[in-house]
Amino acid sequence: MDKKAVRIAIAYDFDGTLAPGNMQEHSFIPKLGLDNEEFWAESNEESRKHDMDDILSYLQLMLNKAKEKNISVTRKALLDHGKKIQFFKGIEQYFDAIDQYGLKKNAIIEHHIISSGVREIIQGTSIARHFKNIFASGYVFNNEDVAIWPALAINYTNKTQYLFRINKGINNSYDNSLINKFVVEEKRPIPFSRMIYIGDGETDVPAMKMIKFKGGTAIAVYDPDKEKGKRVCEDLIKQNRADFIAPADYSKDSKLFKILGHLINRMVEEEHLKLLKIG
């Protein structure tokens, strides 16, 4: 690999972006014998009742409902739920394919998750090994590895801080020493101009708007089987909240893959032009 290889970061939402629906609906909620819509309706009601963050609400409700059914929510159980996640077309081959594409263009691709979903479920998926960071909501576990309390809640607006963590090379959620420290963009591990955010809709708007404002690129994806999702993404383009839209198809011949290829090419070329000017 050339010493001047360009480092590029792609940050992904999870639910509706890499996999259809909400991750809890694939196996966690069904195992409890609950209806998906009823679960989310109760979670939303708890949020209203207690003036509570909706992410904290669903995390606590997962524990409460499991306790009612005498089901222990262990770290292993959550990892096992991750193994049952079904992904959009092409995902299983996508990461190796885009990494190889990057290498051919003299670029190193970093993959990061920024999700309101459960990190332990994501960690159990077949694609977890591809991510440098999995920034997602999660639990505190006791000595028996049983979940007892929400440890982290990543909601739609505070997703933006994790883009800054990637930008500044902070690979955890607890260290805040660098977040507000001034570092010139050129000295940061990955400038925003070499960052891409991929999300599926309105819940990703703050992250999309922020990354665009800072010079990065936002891509809105939608479930190919749901026309409503396409309309939402089209609105994001009209409102200048996203740069591109595409079906959530990660195959090598897909529109999304071609968009990413175009962006990688552009970022590498722009970086090499900067070096030529400096030289």
ChimeraX attribute file (.defattr): number of C-alpha atoms within 10 A of each C-alpha:
attribute: neighborCount
match mode: 1-to-1
recipient: residues
	/A:1	9
	/A:2	8
	/A:3	6
	/A:4	12
	/A:5	16
	/A:6	22
	/A:7	20
	/A:8	23
	/A:9	23
	/A:10	19
	/A:11	24
	/A:12	23
	/A:13	25
	/A:14	24
	/A:15	18
	/A:16	20
	/A:17	23
	/A:18	26
	/A:19	19
	/A:20	20
	/A:21	15
	/A:22	15
	/A:23	22
	/A:24	21
	/A:25	17
	/A:26	18
	/A:27	17
	/A:28	22
	/A:29	17
	/A:30	12
	/A:31	14
	/A:32	16
	/A:33	11
	/A:34	13
	/A:35	12
	/A:36	15
	/A:37	10
	/A:38	10
	/A:39	17
	/A:40	15
	/A:41	12
	/A:42	14
	/A:43	22
	/A:44	17
	/A:45	15
	/A:46	19
	/A:47	17
	/A:48	13
	/A:49	9
	/A:50	9
	/A:51	10
	/A:52	14
	/A:53	15
	/A:54	21
	/A:55	22
	/A:56	22
	/A:57	22
	/A:58	22
	/A:59	21
	/A:60	17
	/A:61	17
	/A:62	17
	/A:63	18
	/A:64	14
	/A:65	16
	/A:66	16
	/A:67	13
	/A:68	10
	/A:69	11
	/A:70	10
	/A:71	14
	/A:72	14
	/A:73	19
	/A:74	18
	/A:75	20
	/A:76	14
	/A:77	17
	/A:78	21
	/A:79	18
	/A:80	19
	/A:81	22
	/A:82	26
	/A:83	16
	/A:84	16
	/A:85	21
	/A:86	16
	/A:87	22
	/A:88	18
	/A:89	17
	/A:90	18
	/A:91	20
	/A:92	14
	/A:93	13
	/A:94	17
	/A:95	19
	/A:96	12
	/A:97	17
	/A:98	20
	/A:99	17
	/A:100	15
	/A:101	19
	/A:102	22
	/A:103	16
	/A:104	11
	/A:105	16
	/A:106	19
	/A:107	22
	/A:108	19
	/A:109	21
	/A:110	19
	/A:111	19
	/A:112	23
	/A:113	23
	/A:114	29
	/A:115	25
	/A:116	25
	/A:117	24
	/A:118	26
	/A:119	22
	/A:120	22
	/A:121	25
	/A:122	25
	/A:123	20
	/A:124	21
	/A:125	18
	/A:126	16
	/A:127	18
	/A:128	17
	/A:129	13
	/A:130	15
	/A:131	17
	/A:132	14
	/A:133	20
	/A:134	24
	/A:135	28
	/A:136	25
	/A:137	21
	/A:138	21
	/A:139	21
	/A:140	13
	/A:141	16
	/A:142	12
	/A:143	6
	/A:144	8
	/A:145	14
	/A:146	16
	/A:147	19
	/A:148	14
	/A:149	15
	/A:150	19
	/A:151	13
	/A:152	20
	/A:153	24
	/A:154	23
	/A:155	20
	/A:156	18
	/A:157	12
	/A:158	14
	/A:159	23
	/A:160	20
	/A:161	16
	/A:162	25
	/A:163	23
	/A:164	19
	/A:165	19
	/A:166	25
	/A:167	21
	/A:168	21
	/A:169	14
	/A:170	19
	/A:171	15
	/A:172	13
	/A:173	14
	/A:174	8
	/A:175	10
	/A:176	11
	/A:177	8
	/A:178	13
	/A:179	16
	/A:180	8
	/A:181	9
	/A:182	7
	/A:183	11
	/A:184	9
	/A:185	13
	/A:186	9
	/A:187	10
	/A:188	14
	/A:189	15
	/A:190	21
	/A:191	21
	/A:192	25
	/A:193	19
	/A:194	23
	/A:195	27
	/A:196	24
	/A:197	24
	/A:198	26
	/A:199	29
	/A:200	27
	/A:201	25
	/A:202	16
	/A:203	15
	/A:204	25
	/A:205	21
	/A:206	15
	/A:207	25
	/A:208	28
	/A:209	18
	/A:210	18
	/A:211	23
	/A:212	20
	/A:213	12
	/A:214	12
	/A:215	14
	/A:216	18
	/A:217	24
	/A:218	28
	/A:219	24
	/A:220	30
	/A:221	26
	/A:222	26
	/A:223	21
	/A:224	16
	/A:225	11
	/A:226	10
	/A:227	10
	/A:228	12
	/A:229	20
	/A:230	21
	/A:231	12
	/A:232	18
	/A:233	25
	/A:234	21
	/A:235	16
	/A:236	22
	/A:237	16
	/A:238	11
	/A:239	9
	/A:240	14
	/A:241	27
	/A:242	27
	/A:243	15
	/A:244	18
	/A:245	24
	/A:246	21
	/A:247	22
	/A:248	29
	/A:249	23
	/A:250	24
	/A:251	19
	/A:252	17
	/A:253	10
	/A:254	15
	/A:255	16
	/A:256	21
	/A:257	20
	/A:258	14
	/A:259	15
	/A:260	17
	/A:261	16
	/A:262	11
	/A:263	17
	/A:264	26
	/A:265	16
	/A:266	13
	/A:267	18
	/A:268	20
	/A:269	14
	/A:270	15
	/A:271	16
	/A:272	15
	/A:273	12
	/A:274	10
	/A:275	11
	/A:276	9
	/A:277	7
	/A:278	7
	/A:279	6
